[in-house]
């Protein structure tokens, strides 16, 4: 399993979404993308579902982390 890490902090929309979707293009089944974020990417979630990915968002204090994986369903 490989992890692709992206630091999207300090970027203005839509750049974080564009960078995450680009990273997903090379994602194998057991791989994941972990993105550091400034905010929760609500507009990204429907696109991830449409493309067959699942995600977890952990937003505590000033540390926001989005983890995206290919859905096994």
C-alpha positions as CSV (number, residue, x, y, z in Angstrom):
1,X,0.0,0.0,0.0
2,X,1.4,3.4,-1.0
3,X,0.4,6.8,0.4
4,X,0.4,9.9,-1.7
5,X,0.6,13.0,0.5
6,X,-0.5,16.4,-0.6
7,X,-0.2,19.7,1.3
8,X,-3.1,21.8,0.1
9,X,-2.8,24.4,2.9
10,X,-2.8,28.0,1.8
11,X,-4.3,27.2,-1.6
12,X,-7.4,28.9,-2.9
13,X,-10.3,26.9,-4.4
14,X,-10.5,25.1,-6.7
15,X,-6.7,24.3,-6.6
16,X,-7.0,21.8,-3.6
17,X,-9.8,19.9,-5.4
18,X,-7.8,19.9,-8.7
19,X,-4.7,18.6,-7.0
20,X,-6.6,15.8,-5.2
21,X,-8.4,14.6,-8.3
22,X,-5.1,14.6,-10.3
23,X,-3.4,12.5,-7.6
24,X,-6.3,10.0,-7.7
25,X,-5.5,9.2,-11.4
26,X,-2.6,7.1,-10.4
27,X,-4.1,5.5,-7.4
28,X,-4.0,1.6,-7.2
29,X,-6.6,-0.3,-5.2
30,X,-4.8,-0.4,-1.9
31,X,-3.2,3.0,-2.2
32,X,-4.5,6.2,-0.5
33,X,-4.2,10.0,-0.9
34,X,-3.8,11.9,2.3
35,X,-4.3,15.7,1.9
36,X,-3.6,18.4,4.5
37,X,-6.4,21.0,4.2
38,X,-7.3,24.4,5.5
39,X,-11.1,23.5,5.4
40,X,-13.4,20.7,4.7
41,X,-13.9,20.2,1.0
42,X,-17.7,19.7,0.8
43,X,-17.8,20.2,-3.0
44,X,-15.3,17.4,-3.5
45,X,-17.4,14.7,-1.9
46,X,-20.0,14.2,-4.6
47,X,-17.2,13.9,-7.2
48,X,-15.3,11.3,-5.1
49,X,-18.5,9.3,-4.9
50,X,-19.1,9.5,-8.6
51,X,-15.6,8.3,-9.3
52,X,-15.9,5.3,-6.8
53,X,-13.8,6.6,-3.9
54,X,-14.4,6.7,-0.2
55,X,-13.0,9.3,2.2
56,X,-12.5,10.2,5.8
57,X,-12.1,13.7,7.0
58,X,-10.6,14.5,10.4
59,X,-11.0,18.2,11.4
60,X,-9.6,18.9,14.8
61,X,-8.2,22.2,15.9
62,X,-6.1,23.6,13.0
63,X,-5.2,20.2,11.6
64,X,-7.5,19.1,8.8
65,X,-6.7,15.8,7.0
66,X,-8.6,14.2,4.2
67,X,-7.9,10.5,3.4
68,X,-9.2,9.1,0.1
69,X,-9.3,5.5,-0.9
70,X,-10.8,3.6,-3.9
71,X,-14.1,2.0,-2.8
72,X,-14.0,-1.8,-2.6
73,X,-17.8,-2.0,-3.1
